[in-house]
């Protein structure tokens, strides 16, 4: 079954889909192992982990697709990927959709920021005119090989033009074919509540710890009427903080041991299919002996 079809089934089955953010095969595998039904490939995490650069629109389409492709090949559950602004005009958007879909991604979100964009929870963003945004969404919808491929229209207009403009753009994007809408960075509980009430279609919430939006529990977000939530920096922020702690502790204690929860090389490899590769090695050896 195609990844996009699996994502559609997960959205229908679960009613409220939780997609933790991952940024490489290791974190994607961790999300799958934890029992979630979908993964969000975070652009912030991709830019930081692969390029060592902030999420300022510096990652190219090819770099983003390459990361998404590797992640999609490492797991069975579907991946929703950050596709930034589509990396250009409608022609670039067409190629962006085709590349993500061809590499096994189940869906993408496309935003209305001026390129190069910035992380949605930062200040001093700019957005393109609404009609230009809608033209990109139309191009994305038309470029799909499968109607199951999920196009999420993300608007950053709340921090630039105001909340009413953001709601208008979300509704307009759904009217031209987007499957879901994402109003980025609601700044209050009242705005969080209003989005699914006033947007005429399924809504996605992007959650960042320390971002502009109030932090609610997953149950509270679901009760507001959102259909999905992307936990963008859940692993990125947590793992970076833990790395700092571990490295500082070893530097001070001079003891590289003593971390009871650390996985052994064998346990790490087992997570990534060591038994399958061991079997192939044994079969190859037996065949060579014969």
N, C-alpha and C positions, 0 to 999 in steps of 0.2 A: 504494500500500500504506500502511496506517495506521502511524503512528510506533511504536505498541506492538508491532505485528507485526514491524517491522524490528528492534526491540530483542530480541524473543524469538528471532528468527533469528540475531542477532549472538551472543546468549548460547549458543545451540546450536552455532553454527559455531566460535566461538573458544574455548570451554571456560573460558577465563580472560579476562574483559573488563576492560580498563583504560579508565576514564572520567575524564579530567582535569577539574578544576573550572573552570568559566567563570562569569562574572557579568554579561556583556552580549553584544551581538551581535558586537563586535569580537573578544573572546576566544573566543566560540563558533566564529566563523569560523576563528580560528587553530587551534583544536583539530581542526576538520574538515580544514583544509588540511594539517595535519601527518599525516593518515592514520589517525586513531583512528576507531573504529566507534561511539562513543557519547560524550556529553557529560554531565557532572554540573553542574546549576545549583546552585551553592553558596549556601546561605542566608546564610552569613557574608559572602560576597562581595556578595550582593544588598543586604544591610543596609548595608554599608560604602559601596558604590559609588553606590547609588540614594538612600540616606537620610543618609549620613554618620553612621551610628549603629552602636554595637557590636552583636554578635549576642546580644542579650538578649531576644529575642522581641518586639521593637518593630515589626518589619515586619508589616503586616496580610496576610491572605489575598489581598485584591485586589491589593496591591502586589507580592506574590510571583508571583501568576498573571500579572500584566501583564508582568513581566520575563521569565518563562518563555515567554509567548506571543511576545514580540518575538524572543527567541532561537530558538524553534522555527521561526519564519517566515524566519529568516535562513540556515538550514542544512538539509541533507538528512538528516543522521544523527540518530538518536533522542536525546532528552534525558531524563535521570532528574533529577527536581527534588526539592529539599528541601521538604517540606510541614509541617515543624515538628510540632506536636501535633495538627494538624487544625483548630486555631483554635476549639476549643470542645468540645461534647459530640458525641454520635452524629449529631445533625441537622447540625451544622456540618461534621462529617466527610463526610457524604453530599454536601453542596454543594461542599466542597473537592475531592473526587475528580471530581465532574462538571465543575467549572470547569477543572481542570488537563487533564482528558481532552479537553474540548471545544476547548481552545486548542492542541492538538497535542502535548502532553507524552506521553511513552511510559511513564513510571512515576514513582512517588513513594516517598519513605520517610517513615514516620510514627513518632514517638517517644512514649515513655511518661512524659515529664517533666510536671510541673505547669506550667500556663500562667500567666504568661509564662515560657518556657524560657530556658536559657542554652546557649552553645556547649558541646558535649559534652565538651570537653577542659578545661573550667574546673571549679573546686571549688564547693562549696555548692549543688549541684543537689538537686532533690526529684523524686520520681516518684509517679505515681498508683498506686492499688491494681492488682494484676495483673488482676483481673476487669474493672475499668474499661478497662484497656488493651485487653484482648481484645474487649470490646464495641465499641470503636472500630475495631479491625481487621475485625471482622465487618461493621460498617457500611460500611467502605471497600470490602471485597470485594463486598458486595451492590450498592453504588452504581455499579459499573463498567458502562459500556455495552458494552465488549468484554472478554472473558475474557483477552485478551492483555495488557491494561493491567496493568503490574507493580506489585504492592503489596509494598514492603519494610518489614518490621516491625523497627524499631530500638528497642533497649532501652538506657537509660542507668543501669540498676540496678547495674551493676558498681561504680560509684563511690558508691553510696548504700546498697544492701542487701547487696552482695557478689557475688562471681563466680558462686556456685551459683545465686543468685536470678536473675541475668542469663541464665544458660543455661536455667533453667526457663521464663522468660518467652519466650525465643526459640523454644524448642520448642513451647510452648503456642500462640504466634502462628502458627506454621506449621500446627499442627493445625486452626486455625479458618479457614485459607484464604490466609494470606500466601504469596507466591511465594518470598520470600527473607528471610533474617534478618540483622540487623546488630547485633552486640554492640559497643556503642560503648566506646572507650578501654580495651582490654586493657592492663594495666600491665606486663606482662613477656612474654618470649618464650614462657614456659610457657603463659600464658593465650592468647597468639596461636595457639599450636599446638593447644590444647585446644578452641577454639571449633569449627572444622570437624570435629573428631573426635567431639564430644559433642552437637552440634546436628544433628538428624535432617532435614537439608535443605540447600539451597544457601545459602552464607554470603557476605556482603559485608563487606569491611574498609574503614573510613574512615581515610585517612592524612592527618595534619597534621604538618608540620615544626614541631618544638618542642612537640608535644602530649604527651599522657601515655603514648603507646605507643612502644615501641622501633621505630626505623626499619629496615626490612629492604628488600632489593632486590625488584623485582617478581617475579623468578624465584623468590626464596625464599618470597614470599607465595603464589605459585601452587603451589609444591611442598608447602606446608602444607595445601592442599586448598580454598582459597577460590575461589569462582567469579567474583568481580568485586572490583575495588578502585576506590574513589573518591579521587582525588587532590585533596582539597578546596581547599587553599591553594597549589597548585603555581604558578599564574599570579598570583594575588593577592599573595602574599608576594614573589615574584620581581619583579613589575612595580613594586610600591610601592618596593622597595629600589632598583631601577634608576632610577625617577623621582627619588628623593632624590639619587642620584649625578649624574645629568644636570643637574638644576637647580642643584645646588651648584657643579658644574664651570663652567656658564655664568655664574653669579653671580661666580665668582672670576676666570675667564679673560676675561670680557667678549667671548667668541667663540661666537656661536650656531651656528657651522658646525663642521665637523671631526668629525662622527659618521658614519664610513664605512658603518655598517649601517643608518642611518636610511632609511626608505622615502620616495620622492618622492610628492607628491599623486597623480600618475598611477598609480603602483604601488599606492598605497593603494586608490584607486577601482577598479582592476582586480580587486582581491580581492573587491569587493562588487558585481561584475556590471556594470561600466562599459560593456563591449562590448554587452551586451544593451540598455542604455538609450540608447547611442549609435545603435544600429540603429533603435530605436523613434523617436528624434528625426529620423533621416534619412528614414524612411518617412513620418513626419508632414509633414515639409517638402516631400517630393516630392508627396504627395497634395495639399497646399495649392497648390502651383504648378500642378498639373493643373486 
